[in-house]
């Protein structure tokens, strides 16, 4: 950014797969700054050029969206006087794009964190009215009783008396002294998952976010690694943005 290949730009905008958009370009359906272009490799200035497909002006985004596999021990922030922050993990060119994290994971929580420079997206995805589901893998110690799944579904009352929205708990293993499970929540109260398990008399020992809406943590990303969102993931982002 701001210069990217025309075929990549169109694919990123959800106009088709890379080979489909190449077909559109070859077929003379695409103009850049008013001129028909048949070369897919043409570099387009995403900040200045206007691109049409079949006569339709593309309202393409100059925003960037990154998926980071957050490691433990790093703060979800863009700067801190003492500690390492998630944006320190980005490599050029992403480290120079003014990206910030969407939402917050605790210092010891790992997994999927989206970073962007799109304030509108950050706002709409965090808005309580959209209830974006977030799924975590959790391990907790304690003696958990049967019926925990139902209690999560009915709404756990956490400290302070707040009754959480319905959460889906899929128990993977329930032992004498602990539990491992997948839990999906549609809100993001401070330390919410930890407080939900505390309310059940336990203590979270491992917490990893594996999904944010339709966006699932890429298993190929080692802790600390990141990559731009792909076409399908971007479609989900644009859908959320449209909802406002
Ligand atoms: N809930 C928590 O308790 N911590 C996180 O980091 C995310 C959700």
Boltz pocket constraint, residues with backbone or C-beta under 6 A from the ligand:
constraints:
  - pocket:
      binder: B
      contacts: [[A, 104], [A, 105], [A, 106], [A, 107], [A, 109], [A, 189], [A, 190], [A, 191], [A, 192], [A, 193], [A, 194], [A, 195], [A, 207]]
      max_distance: 6.0
